[in-house]
Amino acid sequence: MTMTTLMPFDVDKFLDEALHGANGHASRSPACNVYEDERSYWVQAALPGLHREDIEIVVEDQVLTIKGERKEEASKDKTYFVREFNCGSFVRSFKLPTTADHTKVAATYQDGVLTVELPKREETKPRRITIA
């Protein structure tokens, strides 16, 4: 049986890691988990400290895109010695398999983790055939 999985499609993350990964700076792109079960494909993104209204989810041309912006807090009276919380905008994109039902995408955001569910189309789900 052949399994189709979501494949990362994020040039920004690649370039960010190539340019900043070697000197110890964290990437601006959020860490993600992507997996499937019998009924759906799932994408989880670690977005601690963001508000729901700071996150945008778009599905277009078989690509799921998660965008957002982490706003920098005003800190005129602070002197940082280490500052690793990234601020600014981010984008993560994933090419979707043709078996995903793009019309039934659902998302939840709890404890800093965004979870996006992309149900599999009914005709692509495994089904048991009864022998007559």
Beta strands, then each sheet from edge to edge (+ up, - down):
strand 1: 7-8
strand 2: 32-36
strand 3: 40-46
strand 4: 55-60
strand 5: 63-70
strand 6: 88-95
strand 7: 106-110
strand 8: 113-119
sheet 1: 1+ 6- 5+ 4-
sheet 2: 2+ 3- 8+ 7-
end
